[in-house]
Amino acid sequence: MLKKKLLSLSILGLFLMGAFHGKSQNLVIKINPLSLAAVTANIQAEYALNEKMSAQLGFFIGSVNLGFGADGVDGGVGYTWFGITPEFRYYAQNKTKDAPRGLYVAPFVRYRSIRTKYEGSIEDPDNAGLVTTGEITASINAIGGGVLLGYQWLFGDVFALDMFIGPQYSQANTTLKASCENCDGTEDVFSESAGLSFGGIGIRAGLAVGVAF
Protein backbone atom coordinates (compact mmCIF):
# COMPACT_ATOMS: atom_id res chain seq x y z
CA MET A 1 0.00 0.00 0.00
CA LEU A 2 2.81 2.43 0.89
CA LYS A 3 4.63 1.70 -2.38
CA LYS A 4 1.45 2.46 -4.36
CA LYS A 5 0.97 5.76 -2.51
CA LEU A 6 4.59 6.81 -3.11
CA LEU A 7 4.34 5.94 -6.80
CA SER A 8 1.02 7.75 -7.25
CA LEU A 9 2.16 10.91 -5.47
CA SER A 10 5.47 11.00 -7.34
CA ILE A 11 3.85 10.58 -10.78
CA LEU A 12 1.17 13.16 -9.96
CA GLY A 13 3.79 15.64 -8.80
CA LEU A 14 5.83 15.24 -11.97
CA PHE A 15 2.84 15.79 -14.24
CA LEU A 16 1.74 18.86 -12.27
CA MET A 17 5.22 20.33 -12.50
CA GLY A 18 5.30 19.58 -16.22
CA ALA A 19 2.04 21.43 -16.72
CA PHE A 20 3.54 24.62 -15.29
CA HIS A 21 7.09 24.35 -16.60
CA GLY A 22 8.97 27.34 -18.00
CA LYS A 23 11.28 27.61 -20.99
CA SER A 24 14.70 28.06 -19.38
CA GLN A 25 15.35 24.41 -18.42
CA ASN A 26 17.79 25.50 -15.70
CA LEU A 27 16.12 23.40 -13.01
CA VAL A 28 15.31 19.67 -13.15
CA ILE A 29 13.31 17.90 -10.43
CA LYS A 30 13.65 14.10 -10.60
CA ILE A 31 12.69 10.90 -8.82
CA ASN A 32 14.25 7.46 -8.94
CA PRO A 33 11.40 5.07 -9.91
CA LEU A 34 13.45 2.00 -8.95
CA SER A 35 13.60 3.21 -5.34
CA LEU A 36 9.81 3.10 -5.08
CA ALA A 37 9.98 -0.69 -5.30
CA ALA A 38 12.11 -0.59 -2.13
CA VAL A 39 9.59 1.66 -0.32
CA THR A 40 12.00 4.59 -0.63
CA ALA A 41 11.29 8.16 -1.71
CA ASN A 42 14.31 9.35 -3.72
CA ILE A 43 14.26 12.93 -5.03
CA GLN A 44 16.93 15.00 -6.79
CA ALA A 45 17.01 18.68 -7.69
CA GLU A 46 19.55 19.78 -10.33
CA TYR A 47 20.31 23.39 -11.24
CA ALA A 48 22.39 24.47 -14.25
CA LEU A 49 25.09 26.94 -13.19
CA ASN A 50 26.20 27.71 -16.75
CA GLU A 51 26.42 26.00 -20.15
CA LYS A 52 28.74 23.25 -18.90
CA MET A 53 28.15 22.84 -15.17
CA SER A 54 25.36 22.07 -12.76
CA ALA A 55 24.87 21.29 -9.08
CA GLN A 56 22.54 18.61 -7.78
CA LEU A 57 21.23 17.70 -4.34
CA GLY A 58 19.66 14.29 -3.78
CA PHE A 59 17.72 13.02 -0.79
CA PHE A 60 16.15 9.66 0.04
CA ILE A 61 14.18 8.26 2.96
CA GLY A 62 12.31 5.03 3.63
CA SER A 63 11.26 2.45 6.19
CA VAL A 64 9.91 -1.08 6.39
CA ASN A 65 8.91 -3.55 9.10
CA LEU A 66 9.36 -7.27 8.53
CA GLY A 67 7.05 -9.64 10.34
CA PHE A 68 9.65 -11.98 11.74
CA GLY A 69 12.35 -11.81 14.36
CA ALA A 70 16.11 -12.19 14.31
CA ASP A 71 15.69 -15.93 14.74
CA GLY A 72 13.05 -16.07 11.99
CA VAL A 73 10.24 -16.89 14.42
CA ASP A 74 9.42 -14.29 17.06
CA GLY A 75 9.19 -10.51 17.14
CA GLY A 76 9.88 -8.27 14.17
CA VAL A 77 12.67 -6.42 12.41
CA GLY A 78 12.22 -2.76 11.59
CA TYR A 79 14.43 -0.70 9.26
CA THR A 80 14.55 3.08 8.78
CA TRP A 81 17.00 4.74 6.41
CA PHE A 82 17.82 8.10 4.87
CA GLY A 83 20.63 9.78 2.99
CA ILE A 84 21.76 12.97 1.25
CA THR A 85 23.96 13.29 -1.85
CA PRO A 86 25.45 16.62 -3.01
CA GLU A 87 26.78 16.33 -6.57
CA PHE A 88 28.63 18.52 -9.07
CA ARG A 89 28.21 17.81 -12.79
CA TYR A 90 30.40 18.77 -15.70
CA TYR A 91 28.68 18.36 -19.06
CA ALA A 92 30.81 17.61 -22.13
CA GLN A 93 30.97 20.55 -24.51
CA ASN A 94 28.43 20.24 -27.28
CA LYS A 95 27.21 22.95 -29.64
CA THR A 96 23.62 21.72 -29.47
CA LYS A 97 23.41 20.48 -25.86
CA ASP A 98 23.98 22.79 -22.89
CA ALA A 99 23.68 21.78 -19.24
CA PRO A 100 21.63 20.04 -18.00
CA ARG A 101 21.63 17.96 -21.21
CA GLY A 102 24.00 15.37 -22.60
CA LEU A 103 27.04 13.43 -21.38
CA TYR A 104 28.43 14.38 -17.98
CA VAL A 105 31.01 13.49 -15.33
CA ALA A 106 29.86 13.97 -11.73
CA PRO A 107 31.94 13.80 -8.54
CA PHE A 108 29.74 13.44 -5.45
CA VAL A 109 29.77 12.98 -1.69
CA ARG A 110 27.19 10.89 0.13
CA TYR A 111 25.96 10.45 3.68
CA ARG A 112 23.79 7.44 4.50
CA SER A 113 22.24 6.20 7.71
CA ILE A 114 20.17 3.16 8.57
CA ARG A 115 18.67 2.11 11.88
CA THR A 116 17.36 -1.37 12.52
CA LYS A 117 15.59 -2.82 15.54
CA TYR A 118 15.38 -6.54 16.16
CA GLU A 119 15.24 -9.14 18.92
CA GLY A 120 18.68 -10.59 19.64
CA SER A 121 21.00 -12.11 22.22
CA ILE A 122 22.50 -9.93 24.97
CA GLU A 123 25.31 -10.99 27.32
CA ASP A 124 25.62 -9.37 30.74
CA PRO A 125 29.27 -9.40 31.96
CA ASP A 126 28.10 -8.19 35.41
CA ASN A 127 26.03 -11.33 35.89
CA ALA A 128 28.48 -14.16 35.16
CA GLY A 129 28.04 -13.75 31.43
CA LEU A 130 24.34 -14.49 31.55
CA VAL A 131 22.85 -14.46 28.05
CA THR A 132 19.34 -13.12 27.64
CA THR A 133 17.24 -11.73 24.82
CA GLY A 134 16.03 -8.21 24.27
CA GLU A 135 15.57 -5.46 21.72
CA ILE A 136 18.72 -4.38 19.91
CA THR A 137 19.01 -1.12 17.99
CA ALA A 138 21.80 -0.97 15.42
CA SER A 139 22.62 2.46 13.95
CA ILE A 140 24.88 2.42 10.90
CA ASN A 141 26.28 5.69 9.55
CA ALA A 142 28.45 6.03 6.47
CA ILE A 143 30.07 8.89 4.59
CA GLY A 144 32.00 8.72 1.34
CA GLY A 145 31.98 9.71 -2.27
CA GLY A 146 32.80 8.78 -5.82
CA VAL A 147 32.43 9.81 -9.43
CA LEU A 148 29.72 9.06 -12.00
CA LEU A 149 29.56 8.90 -15.76
CA GLY A 150 26.08 9.61 -17.01
CA TYR A 151 23.81 10.97 -19.70
CA GLN A 152 20.69 13.10 -19.35
CA TRP A 153 18.02 13.57 -22.01
CA LEU A 154 15.38 16.32 -22.04
CA PHE A 155 12.50 15.23 -24.25
CA GLY A 156 10.63 18.20 -25.66
CA ASP A 157 12.62 20.38 -23.25
CA VAL A 158 10.27 19.14 -20.52
CA PHE A 159 10.68 15.52 -19.42
CA ALA A 160 14.09 14.32 -18.21
CA LEU A 161 15.66 10.88 -18.29
CA ASP A 162 18.93 10.55 -16.38
CA MET A 163 21.11 7.40 -16.38
CA PHE A 164 24.42 7.02 -14.52
CA ILE A 165 27.03 4.59 -13.16
CA GLY A 166 30.33 4.90 -11.33
CA PRO A 167 32.55 3.76 -8.43
CA GLN A 168 32.13 4.90 -4.86
CA TYR A 169 33.91 4.44 -1.54
CA SER A 170 32.59 4.99 1.97
CA GLN A 171 33.56 4.48 5.59
CA ALA A 172 30.94 3.27 8.04
CA ASN A 173 30.56 2.78 11.77
CA THR A 174 27.95 0.84 13.70
CA THR A 175 26.57 1.70 17.13
CA LEU A 176 24.65 -0.96 19.06
CA LYS A 177 22.27 -0.37 21.95
CA ALA A 178 20.54 -3.04 24.02
CA SER A 179 17.21 -2.77 25.77
CA CYS A 180 16.05 -5.46 28.21
CA GLU A 181 14.54 -5.82 31.65
CA ASN A 182 17.83 -5.69 33.57
CA CYS A 183 20.05 -3.87 31.06
CA ASP A 184 22.23 -1.12 32.56
CA GLY A 185 24.34 -0.15 29.51
CA THR A 186 27.31 -2.48 30.10
CA GLU A 187 25.96 -5.44 28.14
CA ASP A 188 27.63 -7.06 25.14
CA VAL A 189 25.41 -7.29 22.09
CA PHE A 190 25.64 -10.04 19.50
CA SER A 191 25.45 -8.06 16.26
CA GLU A 192 25.32 -10.84 13.66
CA SER A 193 21.62 -10.26 13.16
CA ALA A 194 22.20 -6.71 11.93
CA GLY A 195 23.86 -8.02 8.75
CA LEU A 196 24.28 -4.56 7.25
CA SER A 197 27.24 -2.43 6.21
CA PHE A 198 27.77 0.58 3.96
CA GLY A 199 31.56 0.60 4.11
CA GLY A 200 34.11 -0.18 1.42
CA ILE A 201 34.26 0.06 -2.36
CA GLY A 202 31.09 -0.28 -4.39
CA ILE A 203 29.21 0.75 -7.50
CA ARG A 204 26.55 3.43 -7.64
CA ALA A 205 24.21 3.13 -10.60
CA GLY A 206 20.66 4.11 -11.42
CA LEU A 207 18.23 6.19 -13.36
CA ALA A 208 15.88 9.06 -12.65
CA VAL A 209 12.95 10.64 -14.42
CA GLY A 210 11.67 14.15 -13.94
CA VAL A 211 10.57 17.53 -15.23
CA ALA A 212 12.70 20.48 -16.41
CA PHE A 213 11.82 24.13 -15.75
N, C-alpha and C positions, 0 to 999 in steps of 0.2 A: 504494500500500500504506500509506504514512504517513497519507494523508488518511482512509482507512478506519479505521485504528487510532485516530486522534484523534476521529473521529466516534463510534466505538463506546465509547471510554472516557468521552467527554463525556456521551453519552446514559445510559450505565450509572450514572455518578456522579449525574446529576440524579434518576433514578428511586430510587436508594438514599437520597438526601437526602429525597426526597418521602415515602418510607416511614417516616422517623423524624422528620418535621417536628412542630413544636410548634403552639401556638395563638396566639402573640403577633403573628406576622407583622412583627416588627421588622427581621429580616434577610432579604435576598434575594440568593441566589447565582445568577449568570447566565452564560451563554455566548452568543457571537455565532455562529450556525450558518453565516452567510455567509462568515466567516473561514476555516472549515474547508476550503472549496473552494480557498482560497489557501494551504493547508498552514500555517495560522496558528492557534495556540491563543489564544483571546481570552476572558478571564474577568473578570467584574466582581462586586464585593461591595458591596451597598448596605445601610446601616443607618439606620433611622428615628430621628432625634434627638428629635422630638416630633410633634404632630399635623400640622404643616405642612412640616417640614424633614427632610432626610436628607443623609447624606454617602456618597459612593461612591468606590471606588478600583478602577480598571481596569488590566489588565496584558495585554500580548500579546507573543508570541514566535513566530518561525518561521524556516525556512530552506529553500532549494531549490538544486539544482545543475543547470544546463542543459548539455546535451551538445554544445555548440558554442562556438567561440571568439569573440573580439571581431570577427574578420573573417568569421565565419559558417562557418569551415572547421575550423580547428585548435583544440586545447585545450578549455577549458570555462569557464563563467562561474558562479561561486557567489555566492549572496546569503544573508545572515543579518540578521535584523532583530528589534528589540524596542522596546517603548514602555511608558510608564506615564501614567495619566490620572486625577489627583484631580479630583473633581467635587462641587459643592454643589447640592442641589436644593430648590427652593421649590415646594410643591404648592399649587394654588389651593384656597381654602377651600371645603369642601363638607361639608354636614351628614352625608352618608352615606359619604364617602370620606376617610379619613385617610391620611397618608403611611405606607407608600410606594404609594399608589393614586391614580390620576386624572391630571389635567393638571398639568404642571410646567414651570418655567423653570429652566435649569441652567447657570450659569457654570462653566467648567472651565479647567484648564491642562493642557498635554500636552507630554511629552518623547518624541521618537522618534529612533531611530538605526538606520542600515542600513550594512552593510559588504559590499562586493562585490569579488571577485577575478576578474581576467580577464587575458588576454594582450593587450598593447598595445605601441604605439611609444614608445620612450624616446630622448631626445636628450641626448648628453653634451657640454656646452659646453667641457669640459677636453680634448676630443679632436676639435677642429675641427668641432664640431657633428655628429659621427657619430650616425646614427640606427640603433638596434638594437631588438630586441624582448625583452620580458621580462614578468614577472608584475607587475601593478599592483594595489595595494589602495587602494580608495577608501572612506573613512569619512565618512559624512554624518550630522551631528547637527543636530537642530532642536528649538527650544522655542517655545511660543506658547500660545494659548488662544482661547476663543470663548464662545459662549452657545448653548444648545440649547432648542428647544421640543419637548416630548414628551408621551407619554401611556403610563401603565403600568396594565395590567389584572392582577388576581389572581383567577384562576378557581378557585372553591371554596376560596378563601383558601390555596391551595397553589401552583398553577402560575402563573408570571408571564410576561407578554408585554409587552415594552418597545419602543416605537418612537419615534425622535427624528430631528430635522434642525435644522441651524443653521449660521451662518457661523463661520469660524475664521481666524486669522492666525498665521503662524509665521515665525521667522527661522532660517536654516540656514547652516551652513558645511561645506565639504568639505576633507578632508585627503587628499592623495595620497602614496603611498609606492611606490617602484620597487624591484624586486628582479631583478637580472641578474648575469651572470658578473663583469663589471667595474664594477658600480655602487658608488659611494662616498658617495652621499647628496646630490650636487650636480646630479643629472640633472634635466632638464625632462621632465615627463610629459604626453603628449597625453591629455586627459581626455574627449574626445568619446564614447568608448565607455561611460563611466559612465552617462550619459543619465538621471540621477536627481536630483531636487531636492524638498525638502519646504517650501521657503520660499514666502512670499507669501500671498495671500488664497485661501481655498478654502471648500468646503462639507463639513461632517461630517454624515453621515446613516447610519442603520442600524437594526437591530433586535436584540433579545436575548431569549432564553427562559431560564427558570430555575425555582427552587423557593424558596418563602417559608417562614420559620421563625417 
